[in-house]
Amino acid sequence: MEKEKHKCYEFLEHISDAYIMAYGKTLNEAFENAAAAMFDVMTDIDLIEPKIEDEVEVKAKDEYELLYNWLETLLIKFDTESMLYSKFNVYKIQKNSEEFILKAKIHGEPLNLSKHISKVEVKAVTYHQMEILKKNSTYILKFILDL
């Protein structure tokens, strides 16, 4: 399982925050892996069972704001509902004339302190050093989480 994780995302060196690079064959897959990486910063995502399904929709003026809003929405769900997620299905990223829209199904369970280990607290998603690249047939997302 550990090997597979590194194909999806990796943690880059940063002095005080979590600097993440997430990959995907599609932009949708890269967004899914970015979400998984964020929850992996907070806890061991292998211990999060996908018991509850939620639907998420976010809108943005560009892809950078879309990535920010996606991760921020998930972080808010954790903060306000104490929900942890381990499975992400971004089934739509679409651009219409005025905005980008992302729709996803996310799966997880409520935080259980006797089951889910606490790694570090993610305070916020940032735009600092955010990148969205396409190299050959791979989408690469880089972003920093404020810890």
TIVO-746505 format. One record per residue: residue number from 0; residue in one letter; x, y, z of N, C-alpha, C, O, CB in turn. Coordinates in Angstrom, 3 decimals. Glycine has a CB too. Example, Ala and Ser with C-alpha at 12.3 -4.5 7.8 and 13.67 -1.06 7.14 Angstrom:
2
[0 "A" [13.190 -5.690 7.800] [12.300 -4.500 7.800] [13.200 -3.300 7.800] [14.236 -3.319 8.465] [11.308 -4.473 9.046]]
[1 "S" [12.850 -2.250 7.080] [13.670 -1.060 7.140] [12.900 0.030 7.870] [13.409 1.138 8.039] [14.084 -0.598 5.725]]
//
This chain:
147
[0 "M" [0.838 -1.200 0.000] [0.000 0.000 0.000] [0.879 1.260 0.000] [0.561 2.231 -0.686] [-0.951 0.000 1.230]]
[1 "E" [1.949 1.252 0.739] [2.822 2.426 0.841] [3.390 2.810 -0.521] [3.496 3.995 -0.837] [3.964 2.159 1.828]]
[2 "K" [3.756 1.815 -1.327] [4.295 2.086 -2.650] [3.293 2.834 -3.518] [3.651 3.783 -4.216] [4.702 0.790 -3.326]]
[3 "E" [2.040 2.404 -3.472] [0.981 3.018 -4.276] [0.803 4.486 -3.900] [0.590 5.325 -4.775] [-0.347 2.259 -4.094]]
[4 "K" [0.887 4.802 -2.617] [0.734 6.182 -2.151] [1.726 7.103 -2.833] [1.367 8.204 -3.250] [0.910 6.259 -0.639]]
[5 "H" [2.960 6.667 -2.951] [3.992 7.527 -3.509] [3.789 7.793 -4.993] [4.326 8.768 -5.519] [5.346 6.914 -3.286]]
[6 "K" [3.035 6.961 -5.669] [2.711 7.219 -7.066] [1.611 8.280 -7.161] [1.486 8.956 -8.183] [2.272 5.914 -7.773]]
[7 "C" [0.816 8.426 -6.097] [-0.313 9.355 -6.092] [0.072 10.731 -5.569] [-0.402 11.749 -6.071] [-1.442 8.793 -5.257]]
[8 "Y" [0.932 10.756 -4.562] [1.378 12.020 -3.976] [2.635 11.793 -3.175] [2.962 10.670 -2.790] [0.284 12.640 -3.091]]
[9 "E" [3.340 12.900 -2.930] [4.531 12.828 -2.081] [4.656 14.131 -1.307] [4.134 15.172 -1.704] [5.817 12.558 -2.927]]
[10 "F" [5.357 14.037 -0.201] [5.581 15.202 0.640] [6.949 15.777 0.298] [7.959 15.075 0.349] [5.482 14.837 2.157]]
[11 "L" [6.971 17.055 -0.049] [8.207 17.740 -0.414] [8.760 18.456 0.810] [8.041 18.683 1.783] [7.970 18.742 -1.579]]
[12 "E" [10.023 18.805 0.757] [10.654 19.477 1.904] [10.142 20.898 2.064] [10.055 21.663 1.103] [12.176 19.491 1.748]]
[13 "H" [9.807 21.227 3.299] [9.395 22.584 3.646] [9.745 22.799 5.111] [9.649 21.875 5.919] [7.856 22.815 3.379]]
[14 "I" [10.149 24.015 5.454] [10.612 24.307 6.814] [9.549 24.049 7.867] [9.822 23.380 8.865] [11.065 25.739 6.906]]
[15 "S" [8.328 24.572 7.664] [7.347 24.498 8.744] [5.968 23.987 8.336] [5.151 23.692 9.209] [7.196 25.832 9.346]]
[16 "D" [5.687 23.875 7.056] [4.361 23.475 6.601] [4.435 22.184 5.793] [5.518 21.645 5.564] [3.722 24.589 5.765]]
[17 "A" [3.276 21.697 5.364] [3.228 20.494 4.523] [3.202 20.939 3.062] [2.250 21.575 2.611] [1.973 19.599 4.865]]
[18 "Y" [4.255 20.597 2.336] [4.359 20.913 0.905] [4.106 19.610 0.165] [4.845 18.640 0.330] [5.778 21.540 0.524]]
[19 "I" [3.059 19.591 -0.649] [2.592 18.345 -1.259] [2.616 18.446 -2.776] [2.318 19.490 -3.357] [1.177 18.003 -0.775]]
[20 "M" [2.979 17.329 -3.401] [2.872 17.185 -4.844] [1.978 15.975 -5.095] [2.316 14.854 -4.715] [4.291 17.022 -5.527]]
[21 "A" [0.837 16.211 -5.738] [-0.111 15.134 -6.045] [-0.150 14.934 -7.557] [-0.037 15.893 -8.320] [-1.542 15.459 -5.488]]
[22 "Y" [-0.311 13.688 -7.981] [-0.280 13.331 -9.393] [-1.602 12.713 -9.836] [-2.403 12.263 -9.017] [0.869 12.368 -9.668]]
[23 "G" [-1.807 12.701 -11.144] [-2.937 11.980 -11.707] [-2.841 11.922 -13.216] [-2.254 12.797 -13.853] [-4.245 12.627 -11.290]]
[24 "K" [-3.426 10.876 -13.778] [-3.477 10.765 -15.240] [-4.466 11.776 -15.807] [-4.366 12.189 -16.962] [-3.868 9.329 -15.671]]
[25 "T" [-5.440 12.169 -14.954] [-6.405 13.202 -15.314] [-6.370 14.264 -14.222] [-5.857 14.028 -13.129] [-7.853 12.606 -15.491]]
[26 "L" [-6.915 15.424 -14.526] [-7.004 16.474 -13.513] [-7.885 16.010 -12.357] [-7.601 16.308 -11.197] [-7.558 17.782 -14.125]]
[27 "N" [-8.954 15.282 -12.674] [-9.848 14.745 -11.639] [-9.072 13.856 -10.669] [-9.202 13.993 -9.453] [-11.008 13.948 -12.283]]
[28 "E" [-8.271 12.950 -11.210] [-7.489 12.025 -10.379] [-6.466 12.786 -9.533] [-6.245 12.439 -8.373] [-6.775 10.978 -11.263]]
[29 "A" [-5.850 13.802 -10.094] [-4.885 14.604 -9.337] [-5.576 15.313 -8.168] [-5.006 15.401 -7.081] [-4.196 15.639 -10.261]]
[30 "F" [-6.792 15.818 -8.377] [-7.556 16.448 -7.299] [-7.920 15.428 -6.224] [-7.866 15.744 -5.036] [-8.828 17.107 -7.855]]
[31 "E" [-8.286 14.220 -6.619] [-8.578 13.152 -5.655] [-7.347 12.857 -4.796] [-7.452 12.722 -3.577] [-9.041 11.866 -6.389]]
[32 "N" [-6.195 12.761 -5.431] [-4.958 12.444 -4.714] [-4.498 13.599 -3.824] [-3.886 13.373 -2.781] [-3.857 12.090 -5.706]]
[33 "A" [-4.791 14.827 -4.230] [-4.477 15.983 -3.383] [-5.289 15.919 -2.089] [-4.769 16.208 -1.011] [-4.763 17.312 -4.137]]
[34 "A" [-6.554 15.541 -2.199] [-7.410 15.407 -1.015] [-6.906 14.290 -0.106] [-6.850 14.454 1.112] [-8.867 15.135 -1.431]]
[35 "A" [-6.542 13.161 -0.696] [-6.016 12.041 0.093] [-4.744 12.463 0.823] [-4.555 12.118 1.990] [-5.734 10.816 -0.814]]
[36 "A" [-3.883 13.197 0.152] [-2.638 13.652 0.773] [-2.927 14.567 1.961] [-2.262 14.469 2.992] [-1.758 14.383 -0.256]]
[37 "M" [-3.914 15.456 1.824] [-4.242 16.365 2.924] [-4.703 15.578 4.153] [-4.284 15.871 5.272] [-5.334 17.368 2.489]]
[38 "F" [-5.563 14.583 3.946] [-6.021 13.792 5.093] [-4.903 12.920 5.652] [-4.901 12.608 6.843] [-7.212 12.917 4.694]]
[39 "D" [-3.943 12.520 4.799] [-2.800 11.747 5.266] [-1.872 12.598 6.135] [-1.147 12.060 6.972] [-2.030 11.174 4.078]]
[40 "V" [-1.887 13.898 5.948] [-1.128 14.803 6.819] [-1.730 14.773 8.229] [-1.006 14.835 9.223] [-1.131 16.264 6.246]]
[41 "M" [-3.065 14.676 8.303] [-3.782 14.755 9.577] [-3.830 13.438 10.343] [-3.776 13.431 11.573] [-5.176 15.229 9.334]]
[42 "T" [-3.934 12.308 9.610] [-4.094 11.006 10.245] [-3.642 9.903 9.284] [-3.260 10.185 8.148] [-5.565 10.784 10.680]]
[43 "D" [-3.687 8.670 9.734] [-3.383 7.528 8.869] [-4.643 7.219 8.070] [-5.591 6.644 8.605] [-2.906 6.271 9.704]]
[44 "I" [-4.661 7.598 6.790] [-5.891 7.427 6.006] [-6.256 5.958 5.781] [-7.398 5.649 5.442] [-5.745 8.120 4.665]]
[45 "D" [-5.298 5.060 5.965] [-5.618 3.632 5.835] [-6.577 3.168 6.927] [-7.218 2.127 6.787] [-4.337 2.796 5.881]]
[46 "L" [-6.678 3.931 8.009] [-7.584 3.576 9.114] [-8.975 4.199 8.962] [-9.867 3.921 9.763] [-6.976 4.013 10.440]]
[47 "I" [-9.162 5.038 7.942] [-10.467 5.680 7.724] [-11.304 4.776 6.825] [-10.960 4.548 5.665] [-10.304 7.110 7.085]]
[48 "E" [-12.398 4.266 7.369] [-13.286 3.413 6.580] [-14.278 4.275 5.801] [-14.831 5.236 6.338] [-14.038 2.408 7.494]]
[49 "P" [-14.500 3.926 4.531] [-15.419 4.719 3.698] [-16.888 4.360 3.951] [-17.588 3.903 3.047] [-15.090 4.514 2.217]]
[50 "K" [-17.341 4.570 5.179] [-18.693 4.174 5.597] [-19.783 5.139 5.144] [-20.890 4.717 4.810] [-18.741 4.051 7.090]]
[51 "I" [-19.470 6.433 5.132] [-20.471 7.457 4.830] [-20.086 8.157 3.536] [-18.931 8.532 3.337] [-20.599 8.482 5.997]]
[52 "E" [-21.075 8.328 2.657] [-20.832 9.033 1.395] [-21.443 10.432 1.475] [-22.596 10.601 1.874] [-21.425 8.240 0.187]]
[53 "D" [-20.656 11.415 1.093] [-21.121 12.798 0.994] [-20.906 13.277 -0.433] [-20.069 12.748 -1.164] [-20.380 13.724 2.013]]
[54 "E" [-21.662 14.268 -0.807] [-21.541 14.900 -2.124] [-20.962 16.300 -1.914] [-21.385 17.022 -1.011] [-22.935 14.961 -2.871]]
[55 "V" [-20.000 16.678 -2.746] [-19.375 18.000 -2.635] [-19.418 18.660 -4.009] [-19.175 18.019 -5.031] [-17.895 17.897 -2.103]]
[56 "E" [-19.732 19.953 -4.012] [-19.649 20.745 -5.230] [-18.947 22.050 -4.887] [-19.321 22.737 -3.936] [-21.068 21.004 -5.847]]
[57 "V" [-17.935 22.382 -5.662] [-17.240 23.661 -5.475] [-17.134 24.376 -6.815] [-17.084 23.756 -7.878] [-15.824 23.447 -4.854]]
[58 "K" [-17.102 25.698 -6.726] [-17.005 26.537 -7.920] [-15.837 27.497 -7.752] [-15.450 27.836 -6.634] [-18.332 27.318 -8.172]]
[59 "A" [-15.280 27.929 -8.882] [-14.126 28.829 -8.838] [-13.944 29.519 -10.177] [-14.476 29.087 -11.199] [-12.848 28.063 -8.458]]
[60 "K" [-13.179 30.604 -10.147] [-12.921 31.355 -11.382] [-11.799 30.733 -12.226] [-11.734 30.965 -13.434] [-12.564 32.796 -11.042]]
[61 "D" [-10.913 29.941 -11.591] [-9.836 29.281 -12.333] [-9.456 27.980 -11.617] [-9.993 27.666 -10.555] [-8.592 30.224 -12.471]]
[62 "E" [-8.527 27.234 -12.210] [-8.149 25.932 -11.644] [-7.454 26.058 -10.293] [-7.589 25.176 -9.445] [-7.244 25.193 -12.609]]
[63 "Y" [-6.711 27.144 -10.081] [-6.025 27.342 -8.806] [-7.034 27.566 -7.682] [-6.925 26.974 -6.608] [-5.053 28.531 -8.895]]
[64 "E" [-8.003 28.419 -7.941] [-9.048 28.653 -6.946] [-9.879 27.381 -6.738] [-10.354 27.124 -5.632] [-9.959 29.829 -7.383]]
[65 "L" [-10.051 26.589 -7.796] [-10.793 25.331 -7.684] [-10.072 24.364 -6.740] [-10.705 23.745 -5.885] [-10.976 24.685 -9.077]]
[66 "L" [-8.767 24.234 -6.892] [-7.987 23.375 -5.997] [-8.082 23.888 -4.562] [-8.304 23.112 -3.633] [-6.508 23.312 -6.450]]
[67 "Y" [-7.915 25.187 -4.389] [-8.016 25.789 -3.055] [-9.396 25.524 -2.447] [-9.496 25.066 -1.308] [-7.747 27.311 -3.127]]
[68 "N" [-10.457 25.811 -3.205] [-11.823 25.648 -2.689] [-12.153 24.185 -2.385] [-12.856 23.896 -1.417] [-12.831 26.204 -3.693]]
[69 "W" [-11.654 23.274 -3.199] [-11.854 21.839 -2.995] [-11.252 21.412 -1.657] [-11.936 20.816 -0.825] [-11.225 21.026 -4.156]]
[70 "L" [-9.984 21.716 -1.458] [-9.307 21.317 -0.223] [-9.885 22.053 0.990] [-10.048 21.459 2.056] [-7.798 21.587 -0.333]]
[71 "E" [-10.187 23.318 0.830] [-10.749 24.114 1.921] [-12.126 23.578 2.335] [-12.436 23.524 3.525] [-10.856 25.596 1.504]]
[72 "T" [-12.942 23.186 1.368] [-14.265 22.612 1.659] [-14.125 21.334 2.476] [-14.872 21.115 3.429] [-15.035 22.323 0.350]]
[73 "L" [-13.166 20.492 2.100] [-12.939 19.241 2.842] [-12.422 19.527 4.248] [-12.821 18.867 5.208] [-11.939 18.338 2.089]]
[74 "L" [-11.543 20.503 4.367] [-11.008 20.880 5.676] [-12.120 21.437 6.575] [-12.158 21.137 7.769] [-9.875 21.922 5.515]]
[75 "I" [-13.007 22.231 6.017] [-14.139 22.773 6.779] [-15.061 21.648 7.240] [-15.555 21.676 8.368] [-14.928 23.794 5.931]]
[76 "K" [-15.300 20.649 6.370] [-16.127 19.495 6.769] [-15.479 18.761 7.950] [-16.173 18.301 8.857] [-16.322 18.517 5.568]]
[77 "F" [-14.164 18.659 7.931] [-13.470 18.036 9.053] [-13.649 18.888 10.315] [-13.988 18.366 11.376] [-11.964 17.847 8.730]]
[78 "D" [-13.422 20.186 10.197] [-13.490 21.085 11.357] [-14.895 21.210 11.935] [-15.052 21.257 13.155] [-12.987 22.455 10.973]]
[79 "T" [-15.914 21.265 11.088] [-17.274 21.510 11.579] [-18.069 20.235 11.863] [-18.945 20.227 12.728] [-18.021 22.340 10.579]]
[80 "E" [-17.762 19.158 11.135] [-18.525 17.915 11.282] [-17.701 16.768 11.863] [-18.230 15.678 12.080] [-19.082 17.501 9.945]]
[81 "S" [-16.407 17.002 12.116] [-15.486 15.968 12.610] [-15.480 14.728 11.712] [-15.453 13.595 12.193] [-15.865 15.569 14.039]]
[82 "M" [-15.506 14.971 10.394] [-15.487 13.872 9.432] [-14.095 13.734 8.813] [-13.456 14.716 8.436] [-16.548 14.096 8.330]]
[83 "L" [-13.652 12.482 8.723] [-12.407 12.144 8.030] [-12.779 11.403 6.750] [-13.734 10.626 6.733] [-11.452 11.274 8.939]]
[84 "Y" [-12.027 11.644 5.683] [-12.316 11.010 4.397] [-11.081 10.302 3.859] [-9.950 10.748 4.047] [-12.817 12.048 3.381]]
[85 "S" [-11.335 9.176 3.179] [-10.224 8.396 2.630] [-10.432 8.013 1.166] [-9.497 7.560 0.506] [-10.023 7.144 3.452]]
[86 "K" [-11.638 8.191 0.660] [-11.937 7.808 -0.725] [-12.618 8.989 -1.403] [-13.591 9.541 -0.888] [-12.844 6.520 -0.789]]
[87 "F" [-12.094 9.369 -2.562] [-12.569 10.558 -3.263] [-12.841 10.200 -4.719] [-12.008 9.582 -5.381] [-11.536 11.719 -3.161]]
[88 "N" [-14.003 10.590 -5.206] [-14.345 10.367 -6.607] [-14.773 11.704 -7.209] [-15.937 12.095 -7.127] [-15.478 9.289 -6.755]]
[89 "V" [-13.811 12.391 -7.811] [-14.107 13.640 -8.508] [-14.631 13.222 -9.879] [-13.857 12.862 -10.766] [-12.825 14.600 -8.615]]
[90 "Y" [-15.940 13.273 -10.043] [-16.522 12.778 -11.282] [-16.788 13.883 -12.303] [-17.176 13.605 -13.437] [-17.802 12.055 -10.982]]
[91 "K" [-16.576 15.140 -11.894] [-16.772 16.211 -12.864] [-15.900 17.419 -12.523] [-15.962 17.950 -11.414] [-18.250 16.621 -12.917]]
[92 "I" [-15.105 17.836 -13.474] [-14.476 19.154 -13.450] [-14.818 19.744 -14.808] [-14.408 19.242 -15.854] [-12.882 19.092 -13.180]]
[93 "Q" [-15.575 20.817 -14.755] [-16.092 21.394 -15.994] [-15.908 22.903 -15.973] [-16.046 23.545 -14.932] [-17.582 21.031 -16.193]]
[94 "K" [-15.597 23.451 -17.123] [-15.491 24.907 -17.248] [-16.621 25.377 -18.149] [-16.755 24.939 -19.292] [-14.089 25.342 -17.820]]
[95 "N" [-17.434 26.283 -17.604] [-18.423 26.920 -18.470] [-17.962 28.350 -18.725] [-16.817 28.684 -18.419] [-19.861 26.889 -17.828]]
[96 "S" [-18.803 29.181 -19.263] [-18.365 30.517 -19.674] [-17.838 31.383 -18.538] [-16.956 32.212 -18.760] [-19.494 31.225 -20.332]]
[97 "E" [-18.362 31.209 -17.316] [-17.890 32.086 -16.245] [-17.156 31.414 -15.092] [-16.562 32.110 -14.269] [-19.027 32.805 -15.699]]
[98 "E" [-17.174 30.077 -15.004] [-16.527 29.453 -13.857] [-16.197 27.987 -14.091] [-16.666 27.356 -15.038] [-17.402 29.582 -12.646]]
[99 "F" [-15.365 27.470 -13.182] [-15.084 26.037 -13.112] [-15.995 25.445 -12.048] [-16.277 26.082 -11.033] [-13.566 25.755 -12.790]]
[100 "I" [-16.455 24.219 -12.288] [-17.292 23.508 -11.320] [-16.688 22.131 -11.092] [-16.354 21.424 -12.043] [-18.776 23.398 -11.816]]
[101 "L" [-16.552 21.758 -9.837] [-16.077 20.421 -9.452] [-17.194 19.743 -8.676] [-17.785 20.332 -7.771] [-14.750 20.493 -8.595]]
[102 "K" [-17.476 18.499 -9.040] [-18.448 17.693 -8.301] [-17.759 16.388 -7.917] [-17.044 15.781 -8.715] [-19.754 17.426 -9.150]]
[103 "A" [-17.995 15.975 -6.673] [-17.330 14.767 -6.181] [-18.183 14.042 -5.154] [-19.012 14.634 -4.463] [-15.975 15.116 -5.575]]
[104 "K" [-17.952 12.757 -5.081] [-18.474 11.940 -3.986] [-17.275 11.624 -3.098] [-16.226 11.200 -3.584] [-19.197 10.611 -4.511]]
[105 "I" [-17.437 11.832 -1.806] [-16.357 11.578 -0.860] [-16.861 10.584 0.181] [-18.034 10.600 0.554] [-15.864 12.903 -0.184]]
[106 "H" [-15.965 9.725 0.640] [-16.347 8.656 1.562] [-15.446 8.665 2.787] [-14.230 8.821 2.682] [-16.282 7.287 0.864]]
[107 "G" [-16.058 8.498 3.935] [-15.277 8.482 5.164] [-16.122 8.116 6.356] [-17.159 7.463 6.235] [-14.627 9.818 5.391]]
[108 "E" [-15.658 8.552 7.519] [-16.361 8.255 8.762] [-16.036 9.339 9.786] [-15.057 10.070 9.637] [-15.974 6.844 9.303]]
[109 "P" [-16.867 9.438 10.828] [-16.587 10.426 11.878] [-15.259 10.134 12.580] [-14.860 8.980 12.731] [-17.727 10.446 12.906]]
[110 "L" [-14.593 11.194 12.999] [-13.356 11.083 13.767] [-13.603 10.284 15.039] [-14.542 10.554 15.788] [-12.795 12.479 14.107]]
[111 "N" [-12.749 9.300 15.269] [-12.814 8.474 16.475] [-11.400 8.475 17.062] [-10.499 7.827 16.529] [-13.333 6.987 16.162]]
[112 "L" [-11.219 9.199 18.149] [-9.867 9.375 18.710] [-9.232 8.074 19.189] [-8.008 7.996 19.296] [-9.916 10.348 19.861]]
[113 "S" [-10.032 7.054 19.476] [-9.448 5.775 19.882] [-9.015 4.945 18.665] [-8.276 3.972 18.810] [-10.453 4.980 20.732]]
[114 "K" [-9.471 5.325 17.478] [-9.133 4.594 16.257] [-8.178 5.388 15.347] [-7.215 4.834 14.817] [-10.408 4.250 15.493]]
[115 "H" [-8.454 6.671 15.176] [-7.689 7.505 14.235] [-6.583 8.255 14.960] [-6.838 9.088 15.830] [-8.615 8.502 13.512]]
[116 "I" [-5.359 7.943 14.585] [-4.225 8.635 15.205] [-4.187 10.084 14.726] [-4.541 10.387 13.587] [-2.884 7.914 14.874]]
[117 "S" [-3.758 10.954 15.602] [-3.649 12.360 15.259] [-2.203 12.655 14.899] [-1.305 12.483 15.724] [-4.133 13.266 16.425]]
[118 "K" [-1.975 13.099 13.665] [-0.623 13.466 13.241] [-0.415 14.949 13.518] [0.076 15.314 14.586] [-0.394 13.142 11.726]]
[119 "V" [-0.779 15.803 12.577] [-0.658 17.256 12.776] [-1.949 17.936 12.344] [-2.692 17.424 11.507] [0.555 17.833 11.982]]
[120 "E" [-2.195 19.094 12.930] [-3.391 19.866 12.588] [-3.121 20.707 11.346] [-2.121 21.421 11.274] [-3.825 20.770 13.773]]
[121 "V" [-4.019 20.617 10.371] [-3.953 21.486 9.201] [-4.810 22.699 9.516] [-6.021 22.586 9.708] [-4.439 20.751 7.884]]
[122 "K" [-4.167 23.869 9.567] [-4.886 25.106 9.882] [-5.579 25.682 8.654] [-6.701 26.182 8.738] [-3.929 26.139 10.466]]
[123 "A" [-4.897 25.606 7.506] [-5.466 26.214 6.300] [-4.761 25.721 5.043] [-3.628 25.240 5.082] [-5.379 27.739 6.380]]
[124 "V" [-5.469 25.856 3.933] [-4.908 25.643 2.611] [-4.357 27.007 2.186] [-4.923 28.040 2.546] [-5.991 25.069 1.575]]
[125 "T" [-3.261 27.020 1.426] [-2.709 28.301 0.980] [-2.525 28.306 -0.538] [-2.488 27.256 -1.180] [-1.363 28.586 1.683]]
[126 "Y" [-2.412 29.501 -1.087] [-2.076 29.669 -2.504] [-0.566 29.721 -2.695] [-0.079 29.636 -3.823] [-2.726 30.947 -3.068]]
[127 "H" [0.177 29.860 -1.602] [1.630 30.026 -1.667] [2.275 28.843 -2.392] [2.074 27.693 -2.001] [2.220 30.170 -0.248]]
[128 "Q" [3.033 29.112 -3.423] [3.751 28.117 -4.235] [2.829 27.093 -4.898] [3.279 26.012 -5.279] [4.758 27.393 -3.374]]
[129 "M" [1.547 27.423 -5.037] [0.615 26.506 -5.698] [0.934 26.448 -7.189] [1.152 27.470 -7.841] [-0.862 26.949 -5.470]]
[130 "E" [0.955 25.218 -7.706] [1.207 24.999 -9.135] [0.276 23.922 -9.655] [-0.035 22.960 -8.954] [2.684 24.605 -9.389]]
[131 "I" [-0.166 24.093 -10.894] [-0.931 23.062 -11.598] [-0.246 22.903 -12.953] [-0.272 23.805 -13.790] [-2.484 23.447 -11.748]]
[132 "L" [0.364 21.739 -13.147] [1.163 21.488 -14.345] [0.671 20.241 -15.065] [0.059 19.359 -14.463] [2.648 21.340 -13.984]]
[133 "K" [0.946 20.186 -16.350] [0.733 18.942 -17.085] [2.049 18.603 -17.768] [2.513 19.327 -18.648] [-0.448 19.069 -18.130]]
[134 "K" [2.644 17.485 -17.347] [3.892 17.005 -17.946] [3.598 15.684 -18.633] [3.179 14.719 -17.993] [5.028 16.844 -16.872]]
[135 "N" [3.819 15.648 -19.919] [3.493 14.480 -20.733] [2.034 14.126 -20.498] [1.160 14.922 -20.844] [4.425 13.273 -20.396]]
[136 "S" [1.738 12.983 -19.935] [0.337 12.604 -19.714] [-0.029 12.607 -18.228] [-0.959 11.917 -17.811] [0.069 11.221 -20.309]]
[137 "T" [0.711 13.390 -17.431] [0.473 13.426 -15.985] [0.181 14.851 -15.521] [0.888 15.798 -15.866] [1.687 12.857 -15.222]]
[138 "Y" [-0.873 14.969 -14.736] [-1.169 16.246 -14.080] [-0.454 16.266 -12.738] [-0.463 15.276 -12.006] [-2.714 16.456 -13.897]]
[139 "I" [0.165 17.394 -12.421] [0.904 17.543 -11.161] [0.368 18.774 -10.445] [0.332 19.870 -11.004] [2.455 17.663 -11.409]]
[140 "L" [-0.044 18.574 -9.207] [-0.528 19.670 -8.355] [0.457 19.847 -7.221] [0.831 18.873 -6.568] [-1.972 19.388 -7.804]]
[141 "K" [0.885 21.076 -6.977] [1.747 21.366 -5.830] [1.041 22.409 -4.989] [0.511 23.391 -5.510] [3.172 21.861 -6.276]]
[142 "F" [1.038 22.186 -3.673] [0.384 23.137 -2.786] [0.936 22.992 -1.384] [1.537 21.977 -1.031] [-1.139 22.937 -2.789]]
[143 "I" [0.716 24.037 -0.586] [1.191 24.058 0.802] [-0.001 24.131 1.737] [-0.936 24.904 1.523] [2.153 25.253 1.049]]
[144 "L" [0.049 23.309 2.783] [-0.936 23.356 3.858] [-0.285 24.016 5.060] [0.802 23.616 5.479] [-1.466 21.927 4.216]]
[145 "D" [-0.935 25.013 5.608] [-0.447 25.711 6.800] [-0.737 24.836 8.019] [-1.887 24.487 8.287] [-1.115 27.129 6.948]]
[146 "L" [0.320 24.489 8.751] [0.157 23.606 9.921] [0.201 24.394 11.220] [0.080 23.814 12.299] [1.247 22.524 9.936]]
//
